[in-house]
Structure formats: C-alpha cells, structure tokens
Amino acid sequence: MASSDLSAPIALTGDVAIPTVGLGVYTITDAAVCEASVKAALESGYRLVDTAVVYGNERPVGRGLAASGVAREDVVVTTKMWLQDYAYEAAVASIEASLERLAVDYIDLMLLHQPYPDYSGAWRAMEEAVDAGKIRAIGVSNFEKSDVEHLMTFARIKPAINQIEMHPYYQRPELVAFLKQQGIAIESWAPLGHGKAQLLAEPVFAELAAAKGKTKHQVILRWHLQQGFVVIPKSTNPAHIAANRDVFDFELTDDEMARIAALDTGKPNRRMPRWLQRWMFPTFRARQLA
C-alpha cells in the first residue's frame, strides 16, 4: 500500500528535496507556449520543472518561472547537460550558459543527459559547481546499472537521481532495485508511455479510472508515485497540467498495483543501438529558443 503522503518531496541530498510531480517540457518548441505552460503549472501548484539544454527551451522556462510570481526558492529547476559539452572546459561553460538562459543564480538539479561518450570531465565540472553554490544537486539521465557503477568509480559526489524511461509497458525491475539499494532516487520520463493509445486502451486503466473517479492518466501517474518515483508528465493544456497533479486523493491497492505491473513488456518505447547513439548524439546541437 502507499505511504500516507505521496505529495511530500523526496529528499535527494543535503537540504535538497524534489517534488513528486513536475512538469516536463520536452518537445515544447514554441517559446510562448513553453513559457505559458510553465507559468500555468507553477500557478496551479507545481514546484518542479524539468528541461534540458538539448530541448532548446531553457529561456522560456526561465521566463515562465519569473512570470509565475512563485518564489524562486520554492521551485526545483532541473536541466540536463548535452553530450557535446562533456569535456571539462566545455562543461564549465555549459553550466554558465544554462544559468544565463534560465535567468537564475543557481540550478537546483543538473543531470548528465546520456551516459556517453566520456562524461568524467562533465561530472567533475558539476561537482565543482555544487561546491560553488551554482548547482544544488547533481544526477544522471538514461544511465543503466553498469553506467552508474562506472560513474561511482570516480565520482566524489554520488548521483542523487537517475531520470529514466519508465511506464507500465517498461518497468525495469532490476535497474529499479539497484537504484533503490544505492539510495539513488528514480524519476520517470514518459511516465504515460509517450501517450501511446495502446497503453491507454488497456482495460485495467478504464476499470480503475471508473472505480476511483479519476482519469486513466491519473491512475498511471498514481502507480508511479506509489513505487516512490518522481514523475514529469508533459502537457501544454492548463486543464491537463492541473489534472496531472490531482493524484494525491486516492490510492491503488496492492492487487491493483499488481494488475498494472502485469502489463510489463520489458521493451522501451524506442531505443537506438548504442553504436548509433555514440555516432549521432555528440553531433546534435539544439536551436536555443529566444
């Protein structure tokens, strides 16, 4: 069964805690829409926003934060460093560039976006930024167990969180168990399975939504929360943004959780071979929105 208060932030490191539901802005490529979405989310109670250098929308995220009127210290701002900036000097510059684009004095959480190529220089730069107060916590994204183990052979600061693809069709039990054993928080990207019609058409979600008086999306998000995961669903619709956070007033039983767990296919929504990622990813640079 769930803990009594899943709305309580999850402690990461020191005095840094991350809300359990945040707004993701991946693929929001219209600056005005991105800014409005962030503003709407914060005004409706969100206190976590997740962006990335490669999304190209750090500037509108920063403007949305400022326009919301919510105190800066009350919001956890997350961004991710892209691969072409993984060499130490480039990583130092990347951190400064993200601070400038977001128009903030510090970043609450910065992640390495992918586990390749060599990321040791980037990690050292992020550790030094933590020491300098420019970043409050650091972590990783899309890291497998072997990637985390390799990072921990040289990391002075342990990763606080791993942001991974996670949804009922792709549940990754071995990685989840490892991260929990290491005390590394888990954040689900694409928590609704990229909005795939096939997943939302699963009968269990219609049945549970009707029984709980909730939507299918809310049932799936609740499934994540009851496993201790942070979720960052993306939406640009203010009503949907508000609804995605309205998940704290109902509970799934152990049996209902197990029924959803039975949907696991063990397959990600999409996955390039690593050789292709190593060739393609370092060459891609996002256009930064004004």
C-alpha positions as CSV (number, residue, x, y, z in Angstrom):
1,M,0.0,0.0,0.0
2,A,1.1,3.6,-0.4
3,S,2.6,5.8,2.2
4,S,0.3,8.4,3.7
5,D,1.6,11.4,2.0
6,L,3.0,10.9,-1.5
7,S,2.8,14.6,-2.1
8,A,5.7,15.2,0.2
9,P,9.0,16.0,-1.6
10,I,11.7,13.2,-1.8
11,A,15.0,14.1,-0.1
12,L,17.9,14.0,-2.6
13,T,21.0,15.3,-0.8
14,G,21.6,17.8,2.0
15,D,18.7,20.2,2.1
16,V,17.6,19.5,-1.5
17,A,14.2,17.7,-1.9
18,I,12.4,17.1,-5.2
19,P,8.6,17.3,-5.5
20,T,7.0,14.0,-6.7
21,V,5.1,15.5,-9.6
22,G,6.7,18.0,-12.0
23,L,6.2,19.5,-15.5
24,G,8.3,18.2,-18.3
25,V,8.8,20.4,-21.3
26,Y,10.4,18.0,-23.8
27,T,9.2,18.8,-27.4
28,I,7.7,22.1,-26.5
29,T,9.4,24.1,-29.3
30,D,7.2,27.2,-29.3
31,A,8.7,29.7,-26.9
32,A,5.4,31.4,-26.0
33,V,3.7,28.0,-25.3
34,C,6.5,26.8,-23.2
35,E,6.6,30.0,-21.1
36,A,2.8,29.8,-20.7
37,S,2.9,26.1,-19.7
38,V,5.5,26.7,-17.0
39,K,3.6,29.7,-15.7
40,A,0.3,27.7,-15.6
41,A,1.9,24.8,-13.9
42,L,3.5,26.9,-11.2
43,E,0.3,28.8,-10.6
44,S,-1.6,25.6,-10.2
45,G,0.7,24.3,-7.5
46,Y,3.6,22.6,-9.3
47,R,7.1,23.2,-7.8
48,L,9.2,21.2,-10.2
49,V,10.1,22.0,-13.8
50,D,12.3,19.7,-16.0
51,T,14.1,21.0,-19.1
52,A,17.4,20.3,-20.9
53,V,20.0,22.1,-23.0
54,V,19.0,19.9,-25.9
55,Y,15.3,20.8,-25.6
56,G,16.3,24.3,-26.6
57,N,13.8,25.9,-24.3
58,E,15.6,26.9,-21.1
59,R,15.0,30.6,-21.8
60,P,11.2,30.3,-22.0
61,V,11.3,28.1,-18.9
62,G,13.1,30.8,-17.0
63,R,10.6,33.4,-18.2
64,G,7.7,31.2,-17.1
65,L,9.3,30.8,-13.7
66,A,9.7,34.6,-13.4
67,A,6.2,35.4,-14.6
68,S,4.5,32.9,-12.2
69,G,5.3,35.0,-9.2
70,V,6.3,31.9,-7.3
71,A,9.3,32.5,-5.1
72,R,12.5,31.1,-6.8
73,E,13.5,29.2,-3.6
74,D,10.2,27.3,-3.7
75,V,10.8,25.8,-7.2
76,V,13.1,22.9,-8.1
77,V,14.5,23.8,-11.6
78,T,16.1,20.8,-13.4
79,T,18.2,20.9,-16.6
80,K,20.4,18.5,-18.3
81,M,23.8,18.9,-20.0
82,W,24.2,17.6,-23.5
83,L,26.9,15.4,-24.9
84,Q,29.0,17.9,-26.9
85,D,29.7,19.7,-23.6
86,Y,31.0,16.7,-21.6
87,A,34.7,17.7,-21.8
88,Y,35.6,19.6,-18.6
89,E,36.1,23.1,-20.0
90,A,33.0,22.8,-22.2
91,A,31.0,21.5,-19.2
92,V,32.0,24.5,-17.2
93,A,30.9,26.8,-20.0
94,S,27.6,24.8,-20.4
95,I,26.7,25.3,-16.7
96,E,27.2,29.1,-17.1
97,A,25.2,29.1,-20.3
98,S,22.3,27.3,-18.6
99,L,22.3,29.7,-15.7
100,E,22.2,32.6,-18.1
101,R,19.4,31.1,-20.3
102,L,17.3,30.2,-17.2
103,A,18.0,33.6,-15.7
104,V,18.7,32.1,-12.3
105,D,21.5,32.3,-9.8
106,Y,21.6,28.6,-9.2
107,I,20.2,25.4,-10.7
108,D,18.5,23.0,-8.2
109,L,19.3,19.8,-10.1
110,M,21.6,19.3,-13.2
111,L,21.8,15.9,-14.9
112,L,24.1,14.3,-17.4
113,H,21.6,13.7,-20.2
114,Q,23.1,10.5,-21.6
115,P,25.9,8.1,-20.5
116,Y,28.2,8.6,-23.4
117,P,30.8,9.4,-24.6
118,D,33.3,10.0,-21.7
119,Y,31.5,12.0,-19.0
120,S,34.1,12.2,-16.3
121,G,35.0,15.8,-17.1
122,A,31.4,16.9,-17.1
123,W,30.8,15.2,-13.7
124,R,33.9,17.0,-12.2
125,A,32.6,20.3,-13.5
126,M,29.2,19.7,-12.0
127,E,30.8,18.7,-8.7
128,E,32.8,21.9,-8.6
129,A,29.6,23.9,-9.4
130,V,28.0,22.3,-6.4
131,D,30.9,23.4,-4.3
132,A,30.5,26.9,-5.7
133,G,26.7,27.0,-5.0
134,K,25.8,27.2,-8.7
135,I,24.1,23.8,-8.6
136,R,22.4,22.3,-5.5
137,A,22.3,18.6,-6.6
138,I,23.5,16.5,-9.5
139,G,22.4,13.3,-11.1
140,V,22.1,11.4,-14.3
141,S,19.6,10.5,-17.0
142,N,19.2,7.3,-19.1
143,F,22.0,5.6,-17.1
144,E,21.9,1.8,-16.9
145,K,23.2,-0.1,-13.9
146,S,26.7,-0.5,-15.5
147,D,26.8,3.2,-16.3
148,V,26.0,4.1,-12.7
149,E,28.6,1.7,-11.4
150,H,31.2,3.2,-13.7
151,L,30.4,6.7,-12.6
152,M,30.7,5.8,-9.0
153,T,34.3,4.6,-9.5
154,F,35.4,8.2,-9.9
155,A,32.6,10.4,-8.6
156,R,33.3,12.5,-5.5
157,I,29.6,13.3,-5.2
158,K,27.2,10.4,-5.6
159,P,24.4,10.9,-8.2
160,A,21.2,11.9,-6.4
161,I,18.8,10.8,-9.0
162,N,18.5,8.8,-12.3
163,Q,15.9,10.0,-14.7
164,I,14.9,7.0,-16.9
165,E,12.2,5.9,-19.3
166,M,9.6,4.3,-17.0
167,H,5.9,3.3,-17.7
168,P,3.7,0.3,-17.3
169,Y,5.0,-1.2,-20.5
170,Y,8.6,-0.8,-19.5
171,Q,9.2,-1.3,-15.7
172,R,12.9,-2.2,-15.5
173,P,12.8,-4.1,-12.1
174,E,16.5,-4.9,-12.0
175,L,17.5,-1.3,-12.5
176,V,14.9,0.0,-10.1
177,A,16.1,-2.5,-7.4
178,F,19.7,-1.4,-7.9
179,L,19.0,2.3,-7.7
180,K,16.9,1.9,-4.6
181,Q,19.6,-0.2,-3.0
182,Q,22.1,2.6,-3.8
183,G,19.8,5.3,-2.4
184,I,19.5,7.0,-5.8
185,A,16.1,8.5,-6.5
186,I,14.2,7.4,-9.6
187,E,12.4,9.9,-11.9
188,S,10.2,8.6,-14.7
189,W,10.3,10.3,-18.0
190,A,7.5,9.4,-20.4
191,P,5.5,8.2,-17.4
192,L,2.4,7.8,-19.5
193,G,4.2,5.8,-22.2
194,H,4.6,8.7,-24.6
195,G,0.8,8.9,-24.6
196,K,0.6,5.7,-26.6
197,A,-3.0,4.8,-27.5
198,Q,-2.2,1.1,-26.9
199,L,-1.3,1.7,-23.3
200,L,-4.2,3.9,-22.5
201,A,-6.5,1.4,-24.1
202,E,-5.6,-1.3,-21.7
203,P,-8.8,-2.3,-19.9
204,V,-7.3,-2.1,-16.4
205,F,-7.0,1.6,-16.7
206,A,-10.6,2.2,-17.8
207,E,-11.8,0.0,-14.9
208,L,-9.6,1.6,-12.3
209,A,-10.4,5.1,-13.5
210,A,-14.1,4.4,-13.2
211,A,-13.7,2.9,-9.8
212,K,-11.6,5.7,-8.4
213,G,-13.4,8.6,-10.1
214,K,-10.2,9.6,-11.9
215,T,-8.8,9.6,-15.4
216,K,-6.6,6.9,-16.9
217,H,-3.7,9.3,-16.9
218,Q,-4.1,9.9,-13.2
219,V,-4.3,6.2,-12.4
220,I,-1.0,5.6,-14.3
221,L,0.7,8.5,-12.5
222,R,-0.5,7.2,-9.2
223,W,1.0,3.9,-10.0
224,H,4.4,5.6,-10.4
225,L,4.1,7.6,-7.2
226,Q,3.2,4.5,-5.1
227,Q,6.5,3.0,-6.1
228,G,8.4,6.0,-4.9
229,F,9.1,7.5,-8.3
230,V,9.1,11.2,-9.3
231,V,7.0,11.9,-12.5
232,I,7.4,14.7,-15.0
233,P,4.4,14.4,-17.5
234,K,4.5,16.9,-20.3
235,S,1.4,19.0,-21.2
236,T,0.7,22.4,-22.7
237,N,-3.0,22.3,-21.8
238,P,-3.7,24.1,-18.5
239,A,-6.5,21.8,-17.6
240,H,-4.4,18.7,-18.2
241,I,-1.5,20.2,-16.4
242,A,-3.7,20.7,-13.3
243,A,-5.2,17.2,-13.6
244,N,-1.8,15.5,-13.8
245,R,-1.1,16.8,-10.3
246,D,-4.5,15.8,-8.9
247,V,-3.3,12.4,-7.9
248,F,-3.0,12.6,-4.1
249,D,-6.5,11.9,-3.0
250,F,-6.9,8.3,-4.0
251,E,-4.9,5.1,-3.6
252,L,-4.3,1.9,-5.6
253,T,-4.4,-1.4,-3.6
254,D,-1.7,-4.0,-3.8
255,D,-3.8,-6.1,-6.1
256,E,-4.5,-3.1,-8.4
257,M,-0.8,-2.3,-8.5
258,A,0.0,-5.9,-9.4
259,R,-2.5,-5.8,-12.2
260,I,-0.7,-2.8,-13.7
261,A,2.7,-4.5,-13.2
262,A,1.5,-7.5,-15.2
263,L,1.4,-5.2,-18.3
264,D,5.3,-5.0,-18.4
265,T,6.7,-6.0,-21.8
266,G,10.3,-5.3,-20.9
267,K,10.6,-3.2,-24.1
268,P,11.2,0.6,-24.3
269,N,9.1,2.8,-26.5
270,R,12.1,3.4,-28.7
271,R,15.7,2.6,-28.4
272,M,18.6,3.3,-30.8
273,P,21.6,0.9,-30.7
274,R,24.4,2.4,-28.7
275,W,26.8,2.4,-31.6
276,L,24.3,4.7,-33.4
277,Q,23.8,6.9,-30.4
278,R,27.6,7.3,-29.9
279,W,27.9,8.4,-33.5
280,M,24.8,10.7,-33.7
281,F,24.3,12.3,-30.3
282,P,27.5,14.3,-30.0
283,T,26.9,15.9,-33.4
284,F,23.5,17.3,-32.5
285,R,23.1,20.8,-31.1
286,A,19.6,22.1,-30.3
287,R,18.5,25.6,-31.6
288,Q,18.0,27.7,-28.5
289,L,14.7,29.5,-28.4
290,A,14.9,33.2,-27.8
